[in-house]
Amino acid sequence: MRDGLIITALSLVPRRGVSRLMGRFGRSRLPRWLLQRILRWYVGHYGVNLDEAARPLSDYSSLVDFFTRSLTDGVRPTSQDADAIVSPVDGKVYAIGTVKDGRLPQAPNLDYAVQTLLGGDDRFDGGEFAVIYLSPKDYHRVHSPREGQIIGWRYRPGRLWPVFPAATRRIRDLFARNERLVIHLDTDAGKIAYVMVGAFGVGRMRTTFCDLVTNEGWQGGDKTLDPPRSVERAGELGRFEMGSTVVLLFEAARVSWDVEAGATVRLGERIGGRTE
């Protein structure tokens, strides 16, 4: 009953417009005393570990500036195993495994089509997947799970439903309907589809390799990078200006997983390995 009430209430809210307003507020330069009060509340409420942040709390100019904060050098060592697939983010593994019948799990008795998520790409049916949720306390830059090349991207504006548990239990095809940016990587572990999923209050995403900013009124599209951009293992790909979810998809029989659903993961740690 509670889940239903939450979703009904959110269905009445102009989520895209509200998300843009939230983004403007998050990027605004508030009076320093007010910003510091908000940031101290945020840190205490969500349990943010300030010891890992590269800058002291007093250095941030806005809530988004803090939310997209960088980390101190060395606090996220990258696995150097020759075959390692590393966690691309800090977060919690929501689901992980093999794509079955072209669909991914969302919640008990709910799943969604990989091709819908990716805008028609069928290369990952039968492949391996990992879904990682970034909570408000987490570091919100996103990185590559393997060294290789960025060969292009696909942007789908979609909806801006929230991605917290009440929403994932109720809204069909949630991840495939929401705002999303698919980054295409070419690695020695095969092709990777790296999906950044936006959400309510979290529609704005940026990348390090192009000037695309999501939830700015653009209708979406596809882009092939010519030439491709090289990326290191755990190299930065972009950032959420508020937190959300990353979906990793690998081609069939290219990787195996070392972690299970429910695991807490950190950027750079080994979560699997390539199989050939």
N, C-alpha and C positions, 0 to 999 in steps of 0.2 A: 504493500500500500504506500509506504513512504517513498519508494523508488518511483512509483507512478506519479505521485504528487510533485516530486522534484522535476521530472521530465515534462509534465504538463505545464508547470510554471515556466520552465525554460522555453517551451514551444511558443509561449506568448511574447517572449522577449525578442526584439530585433537584434539577433546575436552578432551579426557582422558590424552593424553600426555601433553597438555597445562595445564590441571588441576594439574598434578603431578609437573610440573615446578613451577606453582604458589604456590603449597604447599611447595616445597623446599625453594623458596624465602621467604615465610611466616614464615618458621621455622628457617631461617638462622640468624646468629648473626651479624647484620650489625654494622658498626661504631655507637657508641652511639649517636653522633650528628645527623646522618642521620635517625636512628630509631626514635629519639624523634621528628624530623621534620615530618616524615611520620605519627606518632601517633597523633601529634597535628593537622595535616591536617584531619586525619580520624575522630577524635573527633569533630572538628568543622564542617566538611562537613556533617556528618550523625547525629549530635546532640546527641552524647553519654553522658549520665549522669555520670560523674566521681564521684559524691558524693556517689554513691551506690557501687563503686568498693572497694574491700578489700585492695588494694594496690595503692599507688600513681603512676602516669604515669611514673615516673623515674625508677620504680622498674622492669619494664618488659624487658625481654631479646630478644623478637622477636614479630613480628606482631601476630603470632598465640598465643603466650603466653598472649598477651593482649586480643585477640579475645575470648579466652576460660577462661577469668578472672573469679574469684570467686567474690561473693558479700559480703558486710559487714553483719555480723550477725544481724538479726532482720529486715532487709529491705524488706523481703518477708515473712510475717507471713502466716502460713498455717491454713486454715479453720479447726476448730475443731468440726464442725457439725458431728454428728455420721454418717449421711448418705452421706456426701459430696464426690463428685468427684471434684478434684481440677485441676486447670490448670497445666500441666506438664512443661510449658515453659513461657517465656515472648514472646508475639507475637500478631498477628492479626488473628482473626477467619476468615478463607477464606471461609469455608462452614461447615454446621452443620445440623444434622437431622437424618432421618431414611434411611437406605439403601433400595432402591426400585429396584425390578427386578434384584438384585445382582449387581447393578452398583452405582457408586459414581459420583457426579457432578464435572466437571473440569472447564467448562466455558459454556456460553450460547451455546446450541446445541452440546456440547461435554461432554461425560462422559466416564467412564472406568470401567472394571470389577473388583470387589473386589477379586475374586479368582485369577485373573492375578496379581494383586498387591501383594497378599500374597503367591503366588507360589502354588496355587491349593487348599488352605484351604477354605472350604465352610461353616464353622461354623458361619460366621458373615453375611450371606445373610439374609436380613430382620432385621438386628440389628441396633444399633445406631452408628453414626460416628461423628467425629470432625476433621477438617483439620485446622492446625494452622501454619501460615507462620512466620518465624523468619527473620526480616530485619537486615541489617548490623549494626544498632545501638543497637540491642538487646543483652541481656545476652544469651550465646549460650551453656550452659549446659542443659541437659534434665533430667527430673525427673518423678517419678511415680505418676499417678493420684489418686492412692488408695494404702493403705497398702496391702501387700500380699506376694507372692513368685514369683521369676523369675524362670520359669521352662524350658526355653530354648530359642533358637534363630534360625533364618533362614536368610542367607545372599544371596542376588542376585546381582551380579556385575552390570548388566544393562548398560544403557547409562548415559551420563552426560550432558543432555540438561539443560539449565537454567530454573528456575521456576518463573521468573518475568512475569507480565501480558501478554506481547506480545507473550511469548512462550506458556503460558497456553491457549491462545485463538487460537493458530495455530497448535500445535503439538498433534495429537491424542494419547490417552493413556499415556500422559506424565509421570504421577507419577508411573504408572505401568511399564513403560519402563526404568525409571532411576535407578541408583544405589540405593539400599535400604537394610536396615537391619530391620528385623521384630523381635521384642522382645516379647516373650510370657509370660504373667502374669496370675497368678491364684489368684483371690481375692474373697471377699464375695459379690462383684458385678458381679461375673461370670468371665469367661475367657476374657482377653483383648489382642488384637493384637496391639502392639505399633510399628508403622512404622516410622523409621528415613529415610527420603528421601534425597539422595545426589543430587548434581547439578553441573553444570559447575563451576569449580574453588572450588567446595565444595565436592569433592568425598571422602574425608578422614574423617571417623568417628571412634570414640573409645567408649568402654564401661567401666564401673567400675567393672564388674563381670567376665570378661574374657580378654584375651590378643589379641583379634581380632582387627585389624586395616584395614579399608576398602581402596579400590583403591590402593592396593599394589601388584596387579597381581594375587591374589588368585582367583580361579575359582568359589568360593562360596560353600555353603553346609548348612547342618542342624546340630544342636547340642541340645541334651537334657541334662540339668544339673542334675547330680545325686551326692549328694542331691541338691534339689533346693536351691536358695539363698533367704533369707528373705529380704524384702525391706519395709521401712517405707513409710507412706504417704508423698509425696514430697521428698522422698529419691532419691539421684542422681543415674541415670542409665548410663549416658554417656555424650558425647559432640560432637558437630560439630566443626571441625577445620576451617571451614568457615560456614556461615549461610545457612539454608535451611528450610525444612518443616517437621512437625510431623503429622501423621495421626493416630488417635485413633479409634479403632473399638471394640464395645461391642456386646455381644450376644443379641438376641431379647428380649425385654421387661425387661431388667435389669436396665436401667438408663433412666432418663429424663433430658433435658437440661434447664438451666436457662439463657443462653446467645444466641445471634443470630449472623448470619454472619455479619461481619464488626466490631464486638466488639474488642476492645483492651483488652487483658488479661495479667495478671501477675502471675508468678509462685506462687502456693499455694492458690490462691483465688478460691472460690467456682464457678464452672461453671455448675454444675448439681448435681443430687443426685441419689442414687440407689433406685430402686422401690420395692425391696423385701429383 
